[in-house]
Amino acid sequence: MIITIQHQIEKTIHTFDVEDPDNLTSIEVLVICSEMNVKGILVNGKYYETQ
């Protein structure tokens, strides 16, 4: 499933293909955070953070 995330400061739009947008895997979180150059993301009301 495709999810769209807007960077809070830069206002850029990023799209990612994930298996379950309500429960991201640690690999998906690492890839998304790395690509967006952030340490944490908020997806569907759930906060994910890189270790």
N, CA, C and O atoms as a Tripos MOL2 file, in Angstrom:
@<TRIPOS>MOLECULE
protein
  204   203    51     0     0
PROTEIN
NO_CHARGES

@<TRIPOS>ATOM
      1 N           0.8460   -1.1700    0.0000 N.3       1 MET1
      2 CA          0.0000    0.0000    0.0000 C.3       1 MET1
      3 C           0.8980    1.2410    0.0000 C.2       1 MET1
      4 O           1.9400    1.2580    0.6550 O.2       1 MET1
      5 N           0.5020    2.2430   -0.7120 N.am      2 ILE2
      6 CA          1.2610    3.4830   -0.8070 C.3       2 ILE2
      7 C           0.8320    4.4430    0.3000 C.2       2 ILE2
      8 O          -0.3600    4.6640    0.5130 O.2       2 ILE2
      9 N           1.8210    5.0170    1.0090 N.am      3 ILE3
     10 CA          1.5240    6.0600    1.9910 C.3       3 ILE3
     11 C           2.2220    7.3400    1.5600 C.2       3 ILE3
     12 O           3.2520    7.3030    0.8860 O.2       3 ILE3
     13 N           1.6580    8.4580    1.9500 N.am      4 THR4
     14 CA          2.2210    9.7650    1.6410 C.3       4 THR4
     15 C           2.4840   10.4870    2.9530 C.2       4 THR4
     16 O           1.6120   10.5640    3.8180 O.2       4 THR4
     17 N           3.7110   11.0200    3.0920 N.am      5 ILE5
     18 CA          4.1040   11.7310    4.3060 C.3       5 ILE5
     19 C           4.6390   13.1010    3.9090 C.2       5 ILE5
     20 O           5.4530   13.2170    2.9920 O.2       5 ILE5
     21 N           4.1740   14.1430    4.6100 N.am      6 GLN6
     22 CA          4.6870   15.4920    4.3700 C.3       6 GLN6
     23 C           5.6960   15.8380    5.4560 C.2       6 GLN6
     24 O           5.4250   15.6850    6.6470 O.2       6 GLN6
     25 N           6.8630   16.3060    5.0260 N.am      7 HIS7
     26 CA          7.8970   16.7280    5.9720 C.3       7 HIS7
     27 C           7.3810   17.9620    6.7020 C.2       7 HIS7
     28 O           6.9480   18.9250    6.0690 O.2       7 HIS7
     29 N           7.4250   17.9360    8.0210 N.am      8 GLN8
     30 CA          6.8340   18.9980    8.8330 C.3       8 GLN8
     31 C           7.4840   20.3640    8.6040 C.2       8 GLN8
     32 O           6.7890   21.3800    8.5800 O.2       8 GLN8
     33 N           8.8010   20.3990    8.4380 N.am      9 ILE9
     34 CA          9.5000   21.6800    8.2860 C.3       9 ILE9
     35 C           9.6390   22.0720    6.8200 C.2       9 ILE9
     36 O           9.3170   23.1980    6.4400 O.2       9 ILE9
     37 N          10.1200   21.1380    5.9940 N.am     10 GLU10
     38 CA         10.3910   21.4390    4.5900 C.3      10 GLU10
     39 C           9.1400   21.4570    3.7240 C.2      10 GLU10
     40 O           9.1530   22.0140    2.6260 O.2      10 GLU10
     41 N           8.0580   20.8510    4.2120 N.am     11 LYS11
     42 CA          6.7690   20.7650    3.5000 C.3      11 LYS11
     43 C           6.8610   19.9490    2.2120 C.2      11 LYS11
     44 O           5.9860   20.0580    1.3520 O.2      11 LYS11
     45 N           7.9110   19.1310    2.0650 N.am     12 THR12
     46 CA          8.0270   18.2670    0.8970 C.3      12 THR12
     47 C           7.1630   17.0290    1.1060 C.2      12 THR12
     48 O           6.9420   16.5950    2.2370 O.2      12 THR12
     49 N           6.6770   16.4650    0.0010 N.am     13 ILE13
     50 CA          5.8120   15.2950    0.0300 C.3      13 ILE13
     51 C           6.6340   14.0670   -0.3710 C.2      13 ILE13
     52 O           7.3490   14.0930   -1.3730 O.2      13 ILE13
     53 N           6.5280   13.0000    0.4140 N.am     14 HIS14
     54 CA          7.2480   11.7550    0.1520 C.3      14 HIS14
     55 C           6.2380   10.6180    0.0980 C.2      14 HIS14
     56 O           5.3120   10.5650    0.9070 O.2      14 HIS14
     57 N           6.4170    9.7050   -0.8580 N.am     15 THR15
     58 CA          5.5470    8.5410   -0.9510 C.3      15 THR15
     59 C           6.3830    7.2740   -0.7780 C.2      15 THR15
     60 O           7.5200    7.1920   -1.2420 O.2      15 THR15
     61 N           5.7940    6.2940   -0.1020 N.am     16 PHE16
     62 CA          6.4790    5.0410    0.1840 C.3      16 PHE16
     63 C           5.5090    3.8860    0.0220 C.2      16 PHE16
     64 O           4.3160    4.0190    0.2920 O.2      16 PHE16
     65 N           6.0330    2.7550   -0.4200 N.am     17 ASP17
     66 CA          5.2400    1.5360   -0.5360 C.3      17 ASP17
     67 C           5.5190    0.6720    0.6970 C.2      17 ASP17
     68 O           6.6460    0.2190    0.8970 O.2      17 ASP17
     69 N           4.4990    0.4460    1.5180 N.am     18 VAL18
     70 CA          4.6370   -0.3410    2.7420 C.3      18 VAL18
     71 C           3.6080   -1.4690    2.7330 C.2      18 VAL18
     72 O           2.6010   -1.4010    2.0270 O.2      18 VAL18
     73 N           3.8740   -2.5090    3.5300 N.am     19 GLU19
     74 CA          2.9410   -3.6340    3.5940 C.3      19 GLU19
     75 C           1.6720   -3.2850    4.3530 C.2      19 GLU19
     76 O           0.5690   -3.5590    3.8790 O.2      19 GLU19
     77 N           1.8190   -2.6770    5.5410 N.am     20 ASP20
     78 CA          0.6690   -2.3420    6.3840 C.3      20 ASP20
     79 C           0.8870   -0.9520    6.9800 C.2      20 ASP20
     80 O           1.7150   -0.8040    7.8780 O.2      20 ASP20
     81 N           0.1790    0.0600    6.5140 N.am     21 PRO21
     82 CA          0.4010    1.4210    7.0070 C.3      21 PRO21
     83 C           0.0350    1.6090    8.4810 C.2      21 PRO21
     84 O           0.4300    2.6040    9.0890 O.2      21 PRO21
     85 N          -0.7100    0.6750    9.0570 N.am     22 ASP22
     86 CA         -1.0760    0.7760   10.4630 C.3      22 ASP22
     87 C          -0.0530    0.1060   11.3790 C.2      22 ASP22
     88 O          -0.1470    0.2150   12.6020 O.2      22 ASP22
     89 N           0.9140   -0.5800   10.7960 N.am     23 ASN23
     90 CA          1.9240   -1.2780   11.5890 C.3      23 ASN23
     91 C           3.1980   -1.4110   10.7590 C.2      23 ASN23
     92 O           3.4350   -2.4530   10.1480 O.2      23 ASN23
     93 N           4.0140   -0.3660   10.7320 N.am     24 LEU24
     94 CA          5.2420   -0.3710    9.9370 C.3      24 LEU24
     95 C           6.2950   -1.2710   10.5720 C.2      24 LEU24
     96 O           6.3830   -1.3760   11.7950 O.2      24 LEU24
     97 N           7.0930   -1.9180    9.7250 N.am     25 THR25
     98 CA          8.1940   -2.7330   10.2230 C.3      25 THR25
     99 C           9.3720   -1.8200   10.5430 C.2      25 THR25
    100 O           9.4180   -0.6740   10.0970 O.2      25 THR25
    101 N          10.3160   -2.3330   11.3120 N.am     26 SER26
    102 CA         11.4880   -1.5270   11.6670 C.3      26 SER26
    103 C          12.3080   -1.1790   10.4250 C.2      26 SER26
    104 O          12.8980   -0.1010   10.3610 O.2      26 SER26
    105 N          12.3520   -2.0690    9.4500 N.am     27 ILE27
    106 CA         13.0790   -1.7950    8.2010 C.3      27 ILE27
    107 C          12.3890   -0.6640    7.4390 C.2      27 ILE27
    108 O          13.0570    0.2360    6.9310 O.2      27 ILE27
    109 N          11.0590   -0.7040    7.3570 N.am     28 GLU28
    110 CA         10.3220    0.3630    6.6720 C.3      28 GLU28
    111 C          10.5700    1.7060    7.3580 C.2      28 GLU28
    112 O          10.7680    2.7180    6.6870 O.2      28 GLU28
    113 N          10.5590    1.7180    8.6870 N.am     29 VAL29
    114 CA         10.8010    2.9600    9.4360 C.3      29 VAL29
    115 C          12.2060    3.4790    9.1430 C.2      29 VAL29
    116 O          12.3880    4.6750    8.9100 O.2      29 VAL29
    117 N          13.2010    2.5900    9.1520 N.am     30 LEU30
    118 CA         14.5730    3.0090    8.8640 C.3      30 LEU30
    119 C          14.7030    3.6070    7.4660 C.2      30 LEU30
    120 O          15.3500    4.6390    7.2880 O.2      30 LEU30
    121 N          14.0910    2.9640    6.4800 N.am     31 VAL31
    122 CA         14.1600    3.4460    5.0960 C.3      31 VAL31
    123 C          13.4790    4.7960    4.9620 C.2      31 VAL31
    124 O          14.0290    5.7120    4.3500 O.2      31 VAL31
    125 N          12.2900    4.9270    5.5260 N.am     32 ILE32
    126 CA         11.5340    6.1830    5.4260 C.3      32 ILE32
    127 C          12.2850    7.3130    6.1260 C.2      32 ILE32
    128 O          12.4520    8.3890    5.5520 O.2      32 ILE32
    129 N          12.7370    7.0830    7.3520 N.am     33 CYS33
    130 CA         13.4410    8.1240    8.1030 C.3      33 CYS33
    131 C          14.7380    8.5210    7.4110 C.2      33 CYS33
    132 O          15.0910    9.6990    7.3740 O.2      33 CYS33
    133 N          15.4410    7.5470    6.8690 N.am     34 SER34
    134 CA         16.6900    7.8310    6.1690 C.3      34 SER34
    135 C          16.4360    8.6850    4.9260 C.2      34 SER34
    136 O          17.1400    9.6640    4.6790 O.2      34 SER34
    137 N          15.4300    8.3040    4.1570 N.am     35 GLU35
    138 CA         15.1280    9.0360    2.9300 C.3      35 GLU35
    139 C          14.6380   10.4560    3.2180 C.2      35 GLU35
    140 O          14.9190   11.3800    2.4550 O.2      35 GLU35
    141 N          13.9080   10.6250    4.3160 N.am     36 MET36
    142 CA         13.3890   11.9500    4.6650 C.3      36 MET36
    143 C          14.3720   12.7500    5.5260 C.2      36 MET36
    144 O          14.1700   13.9400    5.7700 O.2      36 MET36
    145 N          15.4370   12.0830    5.9810 N.am     37 ASN37
    146 CA         16.4470   12.7130    6.8390 C.3      37 ASN37
    147 C          15.8320   13.2070    8.1510 C.2      37 ASN37
    148 O          16.0310   14.3510    8.5600 O.2      37 ASN37
    149 N          15.0730   12.3050    8.8030 N.am     38 VAL38
    150 CA         14.4430   12.5920   10.0920 C.3      38 VAL38
    151 C          14.7050   11.4310   11.0430 C.2      38 VAL38
    152 O          15.1600   10.3680   10.6200 O.2      38 VAL38
    153 N          14.4210   11.6320   12.3190 N.am     39 LYS39
    154 CA         14.6100   10.5760   13.3200 C.3      39 LYS39
    155 C          13.3080    9.8850   13.6890 C.2      39 LYS39
    156 O          13.3280    8.7920   14.2560 O.2      39 LYS39
    157 N          12.1780   10.5030   13.3750 N.am     40 GLY40
    158 CA         10.8860    9.9250   13.7130 C.3      40 GLY40
    159 C           9.8200   10.3510   12.7240 C.2      40 GLY40
    160 O           9.9360   11.3880   12.0720 O.2      40 GLY40
    161 N           8.7720    9.5320   12.6210 N.am     41 ILE41
    162 CA          7.6570    9.8300   11.7240 C.3      41 ILE41
    163 C           6.3370    9.5170   12.4230 C.2      41 ILE41
    164 O           6.2800    8.6870   13.3300 O.2      41 ILE41
    165 N           5.2990   10.1850   11.9930 N.am     42 LEU42
    166 CA          3.9530    9.9490   12.5000 C.3      42 LEU42
    167 C           3.1140    9.4330   11.3310 C.2      42 LEU42
    168 O           2.9140   10.1340   10.3390 O.2      42 LEU42
    169 N           2.6270    8.1910   11.4630 N.am     43 VAL43
    170 CA          1.8460    7.5700   10.3940 C.3      43 VAL43
    171 C           0.5570    7.0300   10.9950 C.2      43 VAL43
    172 O           0.5840    6.1920   11.8970 O.2      43 VAL43
    173 N          -0.5600    7.5130   10.4940 N.am     44 ASN44
    174 CA         -1.8870    7.0760   10.9700 C.3      44 ASN44
    175 C          -2.0150    7.1770   12.4930 C.2      44 ASN44
    176 O          -2.5730    6.2890   13.1380 O.2      44 ASN44
    177 N          -1.4970    8.2550   13.0510 N.am     45 GLY45
    178 CA         -1.6210    8.5070   14.4770 C.3      45 GLY45
    179 C          -0.6430    7.7410   15.3520 C.2      45 GLY45
    180 O          -0.7230    7.8260   16.5770 O.2      45 GLY45
    181 N           0.2750    6.9980   14.7550 N.am     46 LYS46
    182 CA          1.2600    6.2240   15.5170 C.3      46 LYS46
    183 C           2.6560    6.7680   15.2340 C.2      46 LYS46
    184 O           3.0430    6.9600   14.0810 O.2      46 LYS46
    185 N           3.4170    7.0140   16.3270 N.am     47 TYR47
    186 CA          4.7620    7.5680   16.1910 C.3      47 TYR47
    187 C           5.8010    6.4550   16.1180 C.2      47 TYR47
    188 O           5.8050    5.5350   16.9360 O.2      47 TYR47
    189 N           6.6750    6.5550   15.1270 N.am     48 TYR48
    190 CA          7.7700    5.6000   14.9280 C.3      48 TYR48
    191 C           9.0760    6.3740   14.9950 C.2      48 TYR48
    192 O           9.1680    7.4930   14.4920 O.2      48 TYR48
    193 N          10.0820    5.7760   15.6160 N.am     49 GLU49
    194 CA         11.3720    6.4400   15.7800 C.3      49 GLU49
    195 C          12.4870    5.4430   15.4720 C.2      49 GLU49
    196 O          12.3760    4.2580   15.7860 O.2      49 GLU49
    197 N          13.5650    5.9370   14.8520 N.am     50 THR50
    198 CA         14.7160    5.0790   14.5950 C.3      50 THR50
    199 C          15.4840    4.8750   15.8920 C.2      50 THR50
    200 O          15.4630    5.7330   16.7740 O.2      50 THR50
    201 N          16.1440    3.7690   16.0030 N.am     51 GLN51
    202 CA         16.8940    3.4400   17.2150 C.3      51 GLN51
    203 C          18.2750    4.0460   17.1850 C.2      51 GLN51
    204 O          19.0470    3.8710   18.1270 O.2      51 GLN51
@<TRIPOS>BOND
     1     1     2 1
     2     2     3 1
     3     3     4 2
     4     3     5 am
     5     5     6 1
     6     6     7 1
     7     7     8 2
     8     7     9 am
     9     9    10 1
    10    10    11 1
    11    11    12 2
    12    11    13 am
    13    13    14 1
    14    14    15 1
    15    15    16 2
    16    15    17 am
    17    17    18 1
    18    18    19 1
    19    19    20 2
    20    19    21 am
    21    21    22 1
    22    22    23 1
    23    23    24 2
    24    23    25 am
    25    25    26 1
    26    26    27 1
    27    27    28 2
    28    27    29 am
    29    29    30 1
    30    30    31 1
    31    31    32 2
    32    31    33 am
    33    33    34 1
    34    34    35 1
    35    35    36 2
    36    35    37 am
    37    37    38 1
    38    38    39 1
    39    39    40 2
    40    39    41 am
    41    41    42 1
    42    42    43 1
    43    43    44 2
    44    43    45 am
    45    45    46 1
    46    46    47 1
    47    47    48 2
    48    47    49 am
    49    49    50 1
    50    50    51 1
    51    51    52 2
    52    51    53 am
    53    53    54 1
    54    54    55 1
    55    55    56 2
    56    55    57 am
    57    57    58 1
    58    58    59 1
    59    59    60 2
    60    59    61 am
    61    61    62 1
    62    62    63 1
    63    63    64 2
    64    63    65 am
    65    65    66 1
    66    66    67 1
    67    67    68 2
    68    67    69 am
    69    69    70 1
    70    70    71 1
    71    71    72 2
    72    71    73 am
    73    73    74 1
    74    74    75 1
    75    75    76 2
    76    75    77 am
    77    77    78 1
    78    78    79 1
    79    79    80 2
    80    79    81 am
    81    81    82 1
    82    82    83 1
    83    83    84 2
    84    83    85 am
    85    85    86 1
    86    86    87 1
    87    87    88 2
    88    87    89 am
    89    89    90 1
    90    90    91 1
    91    91    92 2
    92    91    93 am
    93    93    94 1
    94    94    95 1
    95    95    96 2
    96    95    97 am
    97    97    98 1
    98    98    99 1
    99    99   100 2
   100    99   101 am
   101   101   102 1
   102   102   103 1
   103   103   104 2
   104   103   105 am
   105   105   106 1
   106   106   107 1
   107   107   108 2
   108   107   109 am
   109   109   110 1
   110   110   111 1
   111   111   112 2
   112   111   113 am
   113   113   114 1
   114   114   115 1
   115   115   116 2
   116   115   117 am
   117   117   118 1
   118   118   119 1
   119   119   120 2
   120   119   121 am
   121   121   122 1
   122   122   123 1
   123   123   124 2
   124   123   125 am
   125   125   126 1
   126   126   127 1
   127   127   128 2
   128   127   129 am
   129   129   130 1
   130   130   131 1
   131   131   132 2
   132   131   133 am
   133   133   134 1
   134   134   135 1
   135   135   136 2
   136   135   137 am
   137   137   138 1
   138   138   139 1
   139   139   140 2
   140   139   141 am
   141   141   142 1
   142   142   143 1
   143   143   144 2
   144   143   145 am
   145   145   146 1
   146   146   147 1
   147   147   148 2
   148   147   149 am
   149   149   150 1
   150   150   151 1
   151   151   152 2
   152   151   153 am
   153   153   154 1
   154   154   155 1
   155   155   156 2
   156   155   157 am
   157   157   158 1
   158   158   159 1
   159   159   160 2
   160   159   161 am
   161   161   162 1
   162   162   163 1
   163   163   164 2
   164   163   165 am
   165   165   166 1
   166   166   167 1
   167   167   168 2
   168   167   169 am
   169   169   170 1
   170   170   171 1
   171   171   172 2
   172   171   173 am
   173   173   174 1
   174   174   175 1
   175   175   176 2
   176   175   177 am
   177   177   178 1
   178   178   179 1
   179   179   180 2
   180   179   181 am
   181   181   182 1
   182   182   183 1
   183   183   184 2
   184   183   185 am
   185   185   186 1
   186   186   187 1
   187   187   188 2
   188   187   189 am
   189   189   190 1
   190   190   191 1
   191   191   192 2
   192   191   193 am
   193   193   194 1
   194   194   195 1
   195   195   196 2
   196   195   197 am
   197   197   198 1
   198   198   199 1
   199   199   200 2
   200   199   201 am
   201   201   202 1
   202   202   203 1
   203   203   204 2
@<TRIPOS>SUBSTRUCTURE
     1 MET1         2 RESIDUE 1 A MET
     2 ILE2         6 RESIDUE 1 A ILE
     3 ILE3        10 RESIDUE 1 A ILE
     4 THR4        14 RESIDUE 1 A THR
     5 ILE5        18 RESIDUE 1 A ILE
     6 GLN6        22 RESIDUE 1 A GLN
     7 HIS7        26 RESIDUE 1 A HIS
     8 GLN8        30 RESIDUE 1 A GLN
     9 ILE9        34 RESIDUE 1 A ILE
    10 GLU10       38 RESIDUE 1 A GLU
    11 LYS11       42 RESIDUE 1 A LYS
    12 THR12       46 RESIDUE 1 A THR
    13 ILE13       50 RESIDUE 1 A ILE
    14 HIS14       54 RESIDUE 1 A HIS
    15 THR15       58 RESIDUE 1 A THR
    16 PHE16       62 RESIDUE 1 A PHE
    17 ASP17       66 RESIDUE 1 A ASP
    18 VAL18       70 RESIDUE 1 A VAL
    19 GLU19       74 RESIDUE 1 A GLU
    20 ASP20       78 RESIDUE 1 A ASP
    21 PRO21       82 RESIDUE 1 A PRO
    22 ASP22       86 RESIDUE 1 A ASP
    23 ASN23       90 RESIDUE 1 A ASN
    24 LEU24       94 RESIDUE 1 A LEU
    25 THR25       98 RESIDUE 1 A THR
    26 SER26      102 RESIDUE 1 A SER
    27 ILE27      106 RESIDUE 1 A ILE
    28 GLU28      110 RESIDUE 1 A GLU
    29 VAL29      114 RESIDUE 1 A VAL
    30 LEU30      118 RESIDUE 1 A LEU
    31 VAL31      122 RESIDUE 1 A VAL
    32 ILE32      126 RESIDUE 1 A ILE
    33 CYS33      130 RESIDUE 1 A CYS
    34 SER34      134 RESIDUE 1 A SER
    35 GLU35      138 RESIDUE 1 A GLU
    36 MET36      142 RESIDUE 1 A MET
    37 ASN37      146 RESIDUE 1 A ASN
    38 VAL38      150 RESIDUE 1 A VAL
    39 LYS39      154 RESIDUE 1 A LYS
    40 GLY40      158 RESIDUE 1 A GLY
    41 ILE41      162 RESIDUE 1 A ILE
    42 LEU42      166 RESIDUE 1 A LEU
    43 VAL43      170 RESIDUE 1 A VAL
    44 ASN44      174 RESIDUE 1 A ASN
    45 GLY45      178 RESIDUE 1 A GLY
    46 LYS46      182 RESIDUE 1 A LYS
    47 TYR47      186 RESIDUE 1 A TYR
    48 TYR48      190 RESIDUE 1 A TYR
    49 GLU49      194 RESIDUE 1 A GLU
    50 THR50      198 RESIDUE 1 A THR
    51 GLN51      202 RESIDUE 1 A GLN
